[in-house]
C-alpha cells in the first residue's frame, strides 16, 4: 500500500483505470510507472474502445507526485527520474490510441492537474478545485505546463502558475477549457461519464482513432520536450532555496 494501488476493469469495451494512494491520491514513482504501462497496454487492446481515468475516495482526485520521494532526491539523475514519472504518463496518454475520459471528483494539485489536462475529455464535480503550487517550493510545473497550456491557454496557465497559493474553483477550470462539464454530485458525474463512454463505444473505432490523432497534432516532439523539462525540475529541486522550502513544508 506504500506504493498505492491501480486497478483496471474492462466491461462493454470501456476500460476503467482507478488509482489510489493513502496520501491524498498522490503518486510515488512506482505507481506512475504502472499507470504509464497500463495506458500503453490498453492502447494495444482490441477489446477496449474508451478509457475512463478515475481515483478512489471523494475528497481528492490527485495531489500530484510523492512528497516523500521529492525531498529524498540527492542528485540530478534522481531528480530527472522523479520528474519523468508524470512525463511518461502524459506521453503514454498522448500516444494512446484510445480516447481517455477523465472523472475528477475532487481537488487536483500539481501533477493531478496535468493528469486532468492529458485526458481527451474531462468531467468534474463542484469540489474539483485546482492549484499549481510548485513555485512556492522553488520549482515550477515545467513538465505538466505544455499539457495544461494546451488545454487552458497561456494566459490561464500564467494565472494558475504565478498565483501559486490560490485555488481555482471547478467553474473557473470549466471556463478555461480544462473541464467540459461540472456537476453538483458524484452520482451525476458518474452518470454522465458512463453515458458518454457508452456513446463513444458505439462509434467507428477507426474514426475515434483518427480523431485522437487530430486532437494531439503538434505534440510530436513532446517525448524530447518533457524530458528536458524533467531535467530542469530535477536540477531546481537540488537548489538551497528548494531544500529549505521543502524542510519548512515538511514541518507544517
N, C-alpha and C positions, 0 to 999 in steps of 0.2 A: 504493500500500500504506500510505501515511501515514494515510489515512482508513479503512483496513481493507477488508474485503470482506463482501459479503452476497449469498447465492445462494438462489434459490427453485426447488425441484424438485417437480413435481406428478405423482403416479402413484397410480392406484386411488382417486381422489378425496381423496387425502391430500397436502396441501401442506407440504413440509418447508422451513422457513426456517432457514438456517445462517449465523451470523456469525463473523467472525474479526478480531482485531487483534493485532499482534505484542506489544503491551504488555498481556499477560495478558487478552486479550479485553476491553479497556476500550473505551469508546465516545466518539469525537470527535463533535462536533455533527453533522457531515455524515452520519455513519453512523446516528446516531439518527434523523435526518430521513428517511433511506432506509428504516429499519425501520418507522417510523410510516406512511409511504406504502405500504409493502408490505402491512401489515395492512389498511389502508383499501381497497386494490385487491383483496385476497383476499376481503374481506367481500362484494364485489360479483360474485365469480367463481362462476358456477353449477356449474363443474366441481369445485369444492372443497367438501368437507363437514367436514373436520377439518384443523387446522393443528398442526404439531409445531415447536416452537421449540428450537433447539439451538445449541451453539457448537463450534468446531473444537478439536482437541488434547484432552489428557486432564486436565491439572492444574487448570485454572481455567475455571469456567463464565463468569464475568464479573466484572471488577474495578471495575465502575462507570464513571463518567464520566472523560473525559480529564483527567489531572492537569496536563498542559502547558497545556491551554486554561483550566483553573481558575486557575492562577497568572498567566495573562495578562490576566485581567479588569481593566478600568480604570475602569468607571463602572457605574451602576445599570442602564442599558439593556443593556449587555453581560452583566451578572450575571443579569438576568432571562432573557435569551435563552439563556444557557448552561443554566440550571436548567429551562427549559421543554423542553429536549430529552427528558428522561425523562418529564416531564409529558405531552407529546404522545404518546409511545409508550404510556404507561399508558392514556390516554384512547382511543387507537386500539384497544388490546386490549380495553378495556372495552366499546366500542361495536361491535366486530367482530361480525358476525352468525354467525360460525363458532366452535365450541369450540376452545380452544387448549390443547394438552398441552405441558408443559414437560419437557425432558430435561436434568437438571442433573447433569453428570458430575464436577464438581469444585467448588472453592471459589467462593463468591459474596460480594462485598463491596458495600456501599452500594447503588447503583442495580441491581446484579446481584441483590440480594435482592428489590428491587422488581419486577424482571422475573419472577422465580420466583413471587412473590406474585400477579402480574397474570395468570398462567396459570389456566385454569379447573380444571386437574388437573395435578399435578406429581409426577414420579418423580425419584429421585436415587440416587447411589451413596453408599457409606460415606465417600467422600472429600469429599462436598459440605458442608463446614463453612461457616458463615455468620457475618458480622460487620457491624455498623453502627458505623463508627469516626469518623463526622463530627464528633462533639463534640470529639475530640482536636485538631482544627484550627480550632475556634472557630465552626463552623456546626452544622447538625443535619440529620437526614434528613427534612426537612419535606415535601418533595414526595412521597416514597415512603411516608411514615408512614401516610396513610389506607389505602393498599392493603395494607401489612404488618399494620396493626391489624385490618383486615377479615378477614385470614386467621388470625392467631395471637392476637388479643385484646389489650386494652390492657395487661394485666399483663406478658405476654411481650414486647410492644413496649417497655415501660419497662425490663425487664431487659436486652434486647438493645441498647437505645439508651444507657442510662446506664452500663452496664458496657462502655464503648466500646473497650476494648483487648483484650477476650476473644473468642475464637472459641467458637461454639456448634456442637456436632457435628450430624451429619445426623439422628441419632436424637432429639436434642432438638427439632430442627425438625419431625420427623415427629410427635412427641408433641404439639407445639403446633398442628399442622394445616397447616404450610407444605407438607410433602411427604406424599403419600398412601402411598407405599411407598419403602423404601430397600433397595438391592441391594449385594451384595458386589463385583460386577464390572460393567464397562460392557457386556459381552455380555449379561448378564442384564437390565440396564437396557434395552438396545435391543430385546430380545425382547419385553419387557412393553409398551414404548411402541408397537411395531408391532402387538402383539396387541390392545391397547385401541383403537388407531386404526382397525384393520380392523373391529372390532365396531361402533364408532360410525358408520362409513360405511354399515353395513347397516341403521341405524335411520332412521326417517322424518325427513328434513331439516327439515320444518316443526316437528316435535316438538323436535328439537335446538335450533332457533332460539328456540322459546318457552321451553325450559329455560334457555337462555343468558340470556334477559331476566329470568327469575325469579332466577337466581343473582346478578344485578347490581342488583336492586331497591334503591332507596335511595341510589344513587350518581349520580342525575341532575344534581346540582349540581357534580359534580367538574370540569367544564370551568372554572368560575369558581374553585372551591376550590384546585385545583392551580396555577392562575395566580397566585393570591395567595400561595401557599406559595413559588412561584418568586421572587416579588418579595422575600419575607422572606430567603430564602437569598442572593439577589443582593446585598442590602444588607449582610448579615453578612460576606460574603466580602471586602468592602472595608474592614472594620474593621482597626485596627492589630494587634489580637490575632491575627486570622486571617492577615494578611500575614506577621507574624513567625513564626507556626507553620508556614506553608507554606514559608518560606525554610529553616527548620530541617529540615523534612521533605525538601526537595529536596537538601540537603547529605548526607543519610544514604546 
